[in-house]
Amino acid sequence: MLNFIKASLKYFIVGILALIPVVIVIQVLVFLETILREFFVYIYGYSNNILITVLAFTFSFIAIAYIGYRITKFEKLWLLSQVEVLINQIPMIRTIYRVSKKMVNLFSQEKSVAKEIIFIEYPKEGLWVPGYVTNKAGEMLVVYVPTSPNPTSGFTIVVHRSRVVKSSMDIEAVTSFIVSVGVDLPQKEELEKLADVNRIE
């Protein structure tokens, strides 16, 4: 009986771990569905006409996709530029907007503010963590060190370039490595590189 209970608990835990990625994807889809549904209901509440609601929904989708297209191709959109100019006139709001935009760009493969990926010894020598170089000042590097499994939480440090090891991973690869708590490591030679301690140039 005791062995049956142990085996059942073991299989239960394995099942839970197998379902976690599926649950995360479902939660993201539910979140998006909630936003879209509330937008749809909001428009319908004003028009009380399903055709107008569908047209407004379709137009909004096309407009947002067009904004994404223009930013991808030309990196600027006149209307957004004017909104930014307006926001920059408001003291507290401009700080929030600027920081939020940089945080989004940090994890964007297309327009990442991360200049390179590095490994740094933390919290002591011999222990390595990945980090994003977000800025430079001479020989000093400003490094954002994310924490697993949520890369949007972490801390920022300033370190001399001789104290870090350059990585060949891109933003997507290192973010996947952090989110998966090290399970997803497509470039295993990265760990071998740490043994050689090739200092960043």
C-alpha positions in Angstrom: 0.0 0.0 0.0 2.8 2.4 0.9 4.6 1.7 -2.4 1.4 2.3 -4.3 1.0 5.7 -2.6 4.6 6.6 -3.3 4.3 5.6 -6.9 1.0 7.5 -7.3 2.6 10.7 -5.9 5.6 10.2 -8.2 3.4 9.9 -11.3 1.3 12.8 -10.1 4.3 15.1 -9.8 5.6 14.0 -13.2 2.2 14.7 -14.7 2.1 18.1 -13.1 5.5 19.0 -14.4 4.5 17.8 -17.9 1.4 20.0 -17.8 3.1 23.2 -16.6 4.2 24.4 -20.1 0.7 23.7 -21.5 -0.9 25.6 -18.6 1.4 28.6 -19.1 0.4 28.7 -22.9 -3.3 28.4 -22.0 -3.0 31.3 -19.4 -1.4 33.5 -22.1 -4.1 32.7 -24.6 -6.8 33.3 -22.0 -5.2 36.6 -21.1 -5.2 37.7 -24.8 -8.8 36.4 -25.2 -10.0 38.4 -22.2 -8.4 41.6 -23.6 -10.0 41.0 -27.0 -13.4 40.1 -25.6 -13.5 43.1 -23.3 -12.6 45.3 -26.2 -15.3 43.7 -28.4 -17.9 44.1 -25.6 -16.8 47.8 -25.0 -17.3 48.6 -28.7 -20.6 46.7 -28.9 -21.8 48.5 -25.8 -21.6 51.8 -27.6 -22.8 50.8 -31.1 -25.2 48.0 -30.2 -24.6 46.8 -33.7 -22.7 43.6 -34.4 -21.6 44.7 -37.9 -20.2 48.0 -36.6 -18.5 46.1 -33.8 -16.8 43.7 -36.2 -15.7 46.5 -38.5 -14.2 48.4 -35.5 -12.5 45.3 -34.3 -11.1 44.5 -37.8 -10.0 48.1 -38.3 -8.2 48.1 -34.9 -6.4 44.9 -35.8 -5.3 46.3 -39.2 -4.2 49.6 -37.6 -2.0 47.9 -34.9 -0.5 45.5 -37.5 0.3 48.5 -39.7 2.0 50.2 -36.8 4.1 47.1 -36.2 5.0 47.0 -39.9 6.0 50.6 -40.1 8.2 50.3 -37.0 9.8 47.2 -38.3 10.6 48.6 -41.7 11.3 52.3 -40.9 11.8 52.3 -37.0 9.6 55.4 -36.8 6.0 56.4 -37.0 5.1 60.0 -37.3 2.0 59.7 -35.0 3.9 57.8 -32.3 6.7 60.3 -32.6 4.3 63.2 -31.9 2.8 61.3 -28.9 6.3 60.8 -27.5 7.0 64.5 -27.9 3.8 65.2 -25.9 4.7 62.6 -23.2 8.2 64.1 -22.9 6.6 67.4 -21.8 5.1 65.8 -18.7 7.8 65.3 -15.9 6.7 62.1 -14.1 5.0 60.5 -17.1 8.0 60.8 -19.4 10.2 59.0 -16.9 7.8 56.1 -16.6 7.4 56.0 -20.4 11.1 56.1 -21.1 11.9 53.3 -18.6 9.0 51.1 -19.8 10.1 51.5 -23.4 13.7 50.6 -22.6 12.5 47.5 -20.6 10.4 46.3 -23.6 13.3 46.9 -26.0 15.7 45.0 -23.7 13.8 41.7 -24.5 13.0 42.5 -28.1 15.0 40.6 -30.6 14.4 43.2 -33.3 15.4 46.3 -31.3 17.2 45.1 -28.2 19.1 47.7 -26.2 21.3 44.8 -24.9 24.5 45.4 -26.7 25.9 41.9 -26.0 25.5 38.9 -23.7 28.1 38.1 -21.1 28.8 35.8 -18.2 29.8 37.3 -14.9 31.0 35.7 -11.6 28.3 36.2 -9.1 27.7 35.9 -6.1 31.3 34.8 -5.8 34.2 33.6 -7.9 33.6 30.3 -9.7 29.9 30.8 -10.0 28.7 32.2 -13.3 25.5 34.0 -14.3 24.4 35.4 -17.7 23.8 39.1 -18.1 22.8 41.7 -20.7 25.2 44.5 -21.3 22.9 47.5 -21.6 25.4 50.3 -21.6 29.1 51.1 -21.6 31.3 53.8 -20.3 35.0 53.4 -21.2 36.2 50.1 -19.6 33.1 49.9 -17.4 30.0 47.9 -18.4 26.5 48.3 -17.2 25.1 44.8 -16.9 21.5 43.7 -16.2 21.6 40.3 -14.4 18.2 38.6 -14.8 16.9 35.9 -12.4 15.3 32.6 -13.2 12.6 31.8 -14.2 11.4 35.4 -14.7 14.0 37.4 -16.7 12.1 40.7 -16.2 13.2 40.6 -12.5 16.8 41.0 -11.6 19.4 43.7 -10.7 21.8 46.1 -12.4 25.5 46.2 -11.7 28.5 48.1 -13.1 31.6 46.0 -13.7 35.0 46.3 -15.4 35.1 44.5 -18.8 38.1 42.4 -17.7 35.8 40.7 -15.1 33.3 39.2 -17.6 33.3 36.5 -20.3 31.7 37.3 -23.6 29.0 34.9 -24.8 28.0 34.1 -28.4 24.4 33.5 -27.4 21.7 36.0 -28.7 18.9 37.5 -26.7 16.4 34.7 -27.6 18.9 31.9 -26.6 20.0 33.4 -23.3 16.4 34.3 -22.3 15.3 30.7 -23.1 18.2 29.5 -20.9 17.1 31.7 -18.0 13.3 31.0 -18.3 14.0 27.2 -18.5 16.3 27.4 -15.4 19.1 26.1 -17.5 17.3 23.2 -19.1 17.3 24.8 -22.6 21.0 25.3 -23.5 21.3 25.1 -27.3 25.0 26.2 -27.2 26.6 23.9 -24.7 30.1 25.1 -25.6 29.2 28.3 -23.7 29.8 26.4 -20.5 33.1 25.0 -21.7 34.1 28.5 -22.5 33.8 29.5 -18.9 36.5 27.0 -17.9 38.9 28.8 -20.2 37.9 32.2 -18.9 38.4 34.1 -22.2 38.1 37.8 -21.1 35.9 40.1 -23.2 37.8 42.3 -25.6 
